[in-house]
């Protein structure tokens, strides 16, 4: 009898599938959080730049 046709084989495959789905889910949560942090950092940096430009202390040049 082939391994995958055995009860143990099918349970091993099920366990691998569940683990892969769980890992993908947690990776997605991590990436969503990283995106939120990056957006927040961009907003803070933009606000800081605008405030310093209003004070006349920073002159920006095109990249």
C-alpha positions in Angstrom: 0.0 0.0 0.0 1.3 3.4 -0.9 2.2 5.8 2.0 -0.3 8.5 1.0 -3.1 6.0 1.0 -2.5 5.2 4.6 -4.2 6.9 7.5 -0.9 8.3 8.8 0.0 9.6 5.4 -3.3 11.5 5.0 -3.0 13.0 8.5 0.6 14.1 7.7 -0.6 15.8 4.5 -3.5 17.5 6.4 -1.1 18.7 9.0 1.2 20.2 6.4 -1.7 21.9 4.7 -3.0 23.4 7.9 0.5 24.6 8.9 1.0 26.2 5.5 -2.4 28.0 5.7 -1.6 29.2 9.3 1.8 30.5 8.3 0.4 32.3 5.3 -2.3 33.9 7.5 0.3 35.1 10.1 2.6 36.4 7.3 -0.4 38.4 5.9 -1.1 39.9 9.4 2.6 40.8 9.7 2.7 42.4 6.3 -0.5 44.4 7.0 1.0 45.7 10.2 4.3 46.6 8.4 2.2 48.5 5.8 0.3 50.4 8.5 3.6 51.4 10.2 5.1 52.5 6.9 2.0 54.6 6.2 2.2 56.2 9.6 5.9 56.9 9.2 5.3 58.6 5.9 2.6 60.7 7.4 4.8 61.7 10.3 7.7 62.5 8.0 5.5 64.6 5.7 4.1 66.5 8.7 7.6 67.1 10.0 8.8 68.4 6.6 5.8 70.7 6.3 6.2 72.1 9.8 9.9 72.8 9.2 9.3 74.4 5.8 6.7 76.7 7.4 9.4 77.8 9.8 11.7 78.6 6.9 14.5 76.2 8.1 14.4 73.6 5.4 14.7 74.2 1.7 13.9 71.1 -0.4 15.5 70.4 -3.7 14.1 68.1 -6.4 15.6 64.6 -6.4 
